[in-house]
Amino acid sequence: MTYVAPDLEALENAFEMAVRAPSIHNTQPWIWRPTTAGIELFADTRRQLSVTDSTRRSLLVSCGATLHHLRVALSASGWASTVEYFPDRSAPDHLATVRTVRQHPSESRIDQAAAIPLRRTDRRHYVPQSIPVGHMRSLATQVGSFGAVIRQVPAPMLPLLAAPMLRAAGLHETDPGYQGEIMAWSGRNRITDGVPSRNVPTAPLAGNVPVRSFADPALEEPADRPDGAQWLVLGTPHDDRRAQLRAGEAVSALLLTATHLGLATSVQTEALGIAETRQEIRSGLLHDCAYPQAMIRVGWRPENSTPLSATPRRPVAEMLAA
Ligand SMILES: Cc1cc2nc3c(=O)[nH]c(=O)nc-3n(C[C@H](O)[C@H](O)[C@H](O)COP(=O)(O)O)c2cc1C
């Protein structure tokens, strides 16, 4: 495909949307570089969480999410794209090059693009209301196009998720390196990145599966509401860097589709940062057939629930390479 660079307006809009992607602790660990050969994506390893994410797996998943956000936004402006993954063997942090061509957007791309500014990580409780099979099928189709699968965890199997999550939380509680990263990247002290207090509920979820704790929670939430979320495990058949990056695209596609369908979502990955607890999830819930890349709570918020405010982002100029 010959590379036809998108017009400036489409490109600027795509970068504005790409920075809205979810990322581990809202680290935004990516660098974008528009060149005459394509739009290049690099890992910003200076923003790696070296204890929480020592293997950089979550960093790559986060970069996959921004890659998907960028492509969705371009597509909605009439620019379809192809991706060359890891185009330069001598530059391992060069994750992808995106090349565009003029093409009318599909309806689903327009829906996903419209969901970008609306999507939030919603850590509050969800109501106990089932999700239509058709919705689940749409989510599965989305992740399938990136070589990933989702497993919906039925209620009787939730202890197989809860046990490793609880173990990981226990190990992290006494790990000063992990706690240092929580203090540095959440609470009231970050302006353009990190997980703000206002997005973290004051009361822990009254569900069976524990979720990651952050500093200084300030989002008022009643303590006794049972959590009706469905838990999904997103997995990939391989666990190399390409599979992890594409898993991030799959996560993004799932979250944007869910948002479009009116569902609330929250990615939860604490147990995947420790090899043993990740393996427990792989064998307990994915039968050793796929590698877990993210757990996602999905469900419905109560009617008339207050919308969450957006988490902050760095200005686009800061994520563009000089
Ligand atoms: C790879 C990855 C891992 C994440 N892990 C967690 C997690 O364990 N717990 C959590 O509450 N949020 C998690 N998140 C959500 C981020 O904290 C969230 O995307 C970020 O704070 C930005 O907020 P937003 O999603 O509302 O835009 C994760 C996101 C990604 C992409």
The ligand as a Tripos MOL2 file, in Angstrom:
@<TRIPOS>MOLECULE
LIG
   31    33     1     0     0
SMALL
NO_CHARGES

@<TRIPOS>ATOM
      1 C1         -2.4280   -2.5290   30.8830 C.3       1 LIG1
      2 C2         -3.3430   -1.8450   31.8490 C.ar      1 LIG1
      3 C3         -3.4180   -2.2700   33.1580 C.ar      1 LIG1
      4 C4         -4.3010   -1.6650   34.0590 C.ar      1 LIG1
      5 N1         -4.4030   -2.1660   35.3330 N.ar      1 LIG1
      6 C5         -5.2920   -1.6040   36.1910 C.ar      1 LIG1
      7 C6         -5.4720   -2.1530   37.5010 C.ar      1 LIG1
      8 O1         -4.8640   -3.1520   37.8600 O.2       1 LIG1
      9 N2         -6.3800   -1.5430   38.3350 N.ar      1 LIG1
     10 C7         -7.0910   -0.4340   37.9520 C.ar      1 LIG1
     11 O2         -7.9090    0.0460   38.7290 O.2       1 LIG1
     12 N3         -6.9140    0.1220   36.7110 N.ar      1 LIG1
     13 C8         -6.0490   -0.4580   35.8210 C.ar      1 LIG1
     14 N4         -5.9070    0.0700   34.5630 N.ar      1 LIG1
     15 C9         -6.6630    1.2730   34.1980 C.3       1 LIG1
     16 C10        -5.7750    2.5220   34.2820 C.3       1 LIG1
     17 O3         -5.4970    2.8570   35.6110 O.3       1 LIG1
     18 C11        -6.4950    3.6650   33.5560 C.3       1 LIG1
     19 O4         -6.5760    3.3490   32.1980 O.3       1 LIG1
     20 C12        -5.8050    5.0080   33.6930 C.3       1 LIG1
     21 O5         -5.7790    5.4260   35.0270 O.3       1 LIG1
     22 C13        -6.4770    6.0810   32.8640 C.3       1 LIG1
     23 O6         -7.8180    6.2510   33.2490 O.3       1 LIG1
     24 P1         -9.0130    6.0220   32.2310 P.3       1 LIG1
     25 O7         -8.9550    4.5980   31.7690 O.co2     1 LIG1
     26 O8        -10.2420    6.3430   32.9920 O.co2     1 LIG1
     27 O9         -8.8000    6.9390   31.0520 O.co2     1 LIG1
     28 C14        -5.0710   -0.5570   33.6480 C.ar      1 LIG1
     29 C15        -4.9890   -0.1200   32.3130 C.ar      1 LIG1
     30 C16        -4.1540   -0.7620   31.4250 C.ar      1 LIG1
     31 C17        -4.1200   -0.3200   29.9800 C.3       1 LIG1
@<TRIPOS>BOND
     1     1     2 1
     2     2     3 ar
     3     2    30 ar
     4     3     4 ar
     5     4     5 ar
     6     4    28 ar
     7     5     6 ar
     8     6     7 ar
     9     6    13 1
    10     7     8 2
    11     7     9 ar
    12     9    10 ar
    13    10    11 2
    14    10    12 ar
    15    12    13 ar
    16    13    14 ar
    17    14    15 1
    18    14    28 ar
    19    15    16 1
    20    16    17 1
    21    16    18 1
    22    18    19 1
    23    18    20 1
    24    20    21 1
    25    20    22 1
    26    22    23 1
    27    23    24 1
    28    24    25 2
    29    24    26 1
    30    24    27 1
    31    28    29 ar
    32    29    30 ar
    33    30    31 1
@<TRIPOS>SUBSTRUCTURE
     1 LIG1         1 GROUP 0 **** ****
